[in-house]
Amino acid sequence: MLPKDISRKKVKYRNKLPKNNFELYKSWCIKCELCCKVCPEQILYMGEEDYPELLKPEECTKCFICAKICPGFAITFIDEKNKPMYQTGKYLEGRF
């Protein structure tokens, strides 16, 4: 049986992850702005050359909503060992 506060533990674990683990695979990005619109923390914005960027990386909760909704699979989150936390973008290259 799982503890009742399992969701809190996930959030605490996510906050311990590296702050700059958002990666954008620019050649796959279609610049649709969906990721910016769905970010619950509202920290994604369209930056240089109209590509999404994190405004405040330290406030990212690593919910992966932006990566899940991305139609071009352009967003990837990596951990401190450069392994994918949410597998999209460059980690899918060559698998199609």
C-alpha positions as a Markdown table, in Angstrom:
| # | Residue | x | y | z |
|---|---|---|---|---|
| 1 | Met | 0.0 | 0.0 | 0.0 |
| 2 | Leu | 1.3 | 3.5 | -0.9 |
| 3 | Pro | 1.6 | 6.2 | 1.7 |
| 4 | Lys | -1.0 | 8.9 | 1.5 |
| 5 | Asp | 1.5 | 11.7 | 0.9 |
| 6 | Ile | 3.1 | 10.1 | -2.2 |
| 7 | Ser | 2.3 | 13.2 | -4.3 |
| 8 | Arg | 4.2 | 15.5 | -1.9 |
| 9 | Lys | 7.2 | 13.2 | -2.1 |
| 10 | Lys | 7.3 | 13.4 | -5.9 |
| 11 | Val | 7.2 | 17.2 | -5.7 |
| 12 | Lys | 10.0 | 17.3 | -3.2 |
| 13 | Tyr | 12.1 | 15.0 | -5.3 |
| 14 | Arg | 11.5 | 17.0 | -8.4 |
| 15 | Asn | 12.7 | 20.2 | -6.7 |
| 16 | Lys | 16.0 | 18.6 | -5.9 |
| 17 | Leu | 16.8 | 18.1 | -9.6 |
| 18 | Pro | 19.2 | 20.3 | -11.5 |
| 19 | Lys | 17.8 | 23.7 | -12.3 |
| 20 | Asn | 18.8 | 23.9 | -16.0 |
| 21 | Asn | 17.5 | 20.5 | -17.2 |
| 22 | Phe | 15.1 | 21.9 | -19.9 |
| 23 | Glu | 16.4 | 21.2 | -23.4 |
| 24 | Leu | 14.9 | 22.3 | -26.7 |
| 25 | Tyr | 15.6 | 20.5 | -29.9 |
| 26 | Lys | 15.3 | 23.5 | -32.2 |
| 27 | Ser | 15.2 | 21.6 | -35.5 |
| 28 | Trp | 12.0 | 19.8 | -34.2 |
| 29 | Cys | 10.4 | 22.9 | -32.8 |
| 30 | Ile | 7.5 | 24.2 | -34.9 |
| 31 | Lys | 7.2 | 27.4 | -32.8 |
| 32 | Cys | 3.5 | 26.8 | -32.0 |
| 33 | Glu | 3.7 | 28.3 | -28.5 |
| 34 | Leu | 1.6 | 25.5 | -26.9 |
| 35 | Cys | 4.3 | 24.8 | -24.3 |
| 36 | Cys | 4.2 | 28.5 | -23.2 |
| 37 | Lys | 0.4 | 28.4 | -23.0 |
| 38 | Val | 0.1 | 25.3 | -20.9 |
| 39 | Cys | 2.9 | 25.9 | -18.4 |
| 40 | Pro | 1.3 | 26.0 | -14.9 |
| 41 | Glu | 4.0 | 28.1 | -13.5 |
| 42 | Gln | 4.0 | 30.5 | -16.5 |
| 43 | Ile | 7.8 | 30.5 | -16.8 |
| 44 | Leu | 8.1 | 29.6 | -20.5 |
| 45 | Tyr | 8.1 | 32.3 | -23.0 |
| 46 | Met | 9.0 | 32.7 | -26.7 |
| 47 | Gly | 12.6 | 34.0 | -26.7 |
| 48 | Glu | 15.3 | 34.4 | -29.3 |
| 49 | Glu | 14.1 | 33.5 | -32.9 |
| 50 | Asp | 10.7 | 32.6 | -31.4 |
| 51 | Tyr | 11.9 | 29.5 | -29.6 |
| 52 | Pro | 10.6 | 28.7 | -26.1 |
| 53 | Glu | 12.9 | 29.5 | -23.2 |
| 54 | Leu | 12.6 | 29.2 | -19.5 |
| 55 | Leu | 12.3 | 32.6 | -17.8 |
| 56 | Lys | 13.0 | 31.3 | -14.3 |
| 57 | Pro | 14.5 | 27.8 | -14.5 |
| 58 | Glu | 14.6 | 27.5 | -10.7 |
| 59 | Glu | 10.8 | 27.8 | -10.5 |
| 60 | Cys | 10.2 | 24.9 | -12.9 |
| 61 | Thr | 8.4 | 22.1 | -11.1 |
| 62 | Lys | 9.3 | 19.5 | -13.8 |
| 63 | Cys | 5.7 | 18.6 | -14.4 |
| 64 | Phe | 6.6 | 17.8 | -18.0 |
| 65 | Ile | 3.3 | 19.2 | -19.3 |
| 66 | Cys | 5.2 | 21.2 | -21.9 |
| 67 | Ala | 7.1 | 18.2 | -23.2 |
| 68 | Lys | 3.9 | 16.0 | -23.2 |
| 69 | Ile | 1.9 | 18.5 | -25.3 |
| 70 | Cys | 4.7 | 19.5 | -27.7 |
| 71 | Pro | 3.5 | 18.3 | -31.2 |
| 72 | Gly | 7.1 | 18.3 | -32.5 |
| 73 | Phe | 8.6 | 16.4 | -29.6 |
| 74 | Ala | 11.1 | 19.2 | -29.3 |
| 75 | Ile | 11.3 | 19.5 | -25.5 |
| 76 | Thr | 13.4 | 17.2 | -23.3 |
| 77 | Phe | 14.3 | 17.2 | -19.7 |
| 78 | Ile | 17.6 | 15.7 | -18.6 |
| 79 | Asp | 19.0 | 14.8 | -15.2 |
| 80 | Glu | 22.5 | 15.6 | -13.8 |
| 81 | Lys | 23.9 | 12.5 | -15.5 |
| 82 | Asn | 22.6 | 13.7 | -19.0 |
| 83 | Lys | 20.0 | 11.0 | -19.1 |
| 84 | Pro | 16.4 | 11.8 | -20.2 |
| 85 | Met | 13.8 | 12.3 | -17.5 |
| 86 | Tyr | 11.1 | 12.7 | -20.0 |
| 87 | Gln | 12.0 | 11.0 | -23.3 |
| 88 | Thr | 11.4 | 13.3 | -26.3 |
| 89 | Gly | 13.5 | 15.4 | -28.6 |
| 90 | Lys | 17.0 | 14.4 | -29.4 |
| 91 | Tyr | 16.5 | 11.1 | -27.5 |
| 92 | Leu | 14.0 | 10.0 | -30.1 |
| 93 | Glu | 16.1 | 11.0 | -33.1 |
| 94 | Gly | 16.6 | 8.1 | -35.5 |
| 95 | Arg | 13.9 | 6.0 | -34.0 |
| 96 | Phe | 11.3 | 6.8 | -36.7 |
